[in-house]
Amino acid sequence: MTKTTNPNTEAEKAHQKALTLIYRHTHRDYKGNYGGVKSIMVCRGGASCVVPLDGLTEAEVADRLPYAMKKEAERLESKKKTAQAVE
């Protein structure tokens, strides 16, 4: 019997991972935790507003994700170099 995966669950996991990366690599002046909900500041309609991560549009996620992925790769590379230097 083969194991089937629920594509919605996999897509949701990927989306949550993307949101986590976006939050991690957003400057601390533009993010916060309000009432247990992680939020970031975005520009919508020419005005700045604080939006929960789950409230980001797909376009906003797509706009922020490349930068977050680049910074994450740099973070992991730096961590790897530090570990090698200790050895």
Order of alpha helices (4+ residues) and beta strands (2+ residues): alpha-beta-beta-beta-alpha
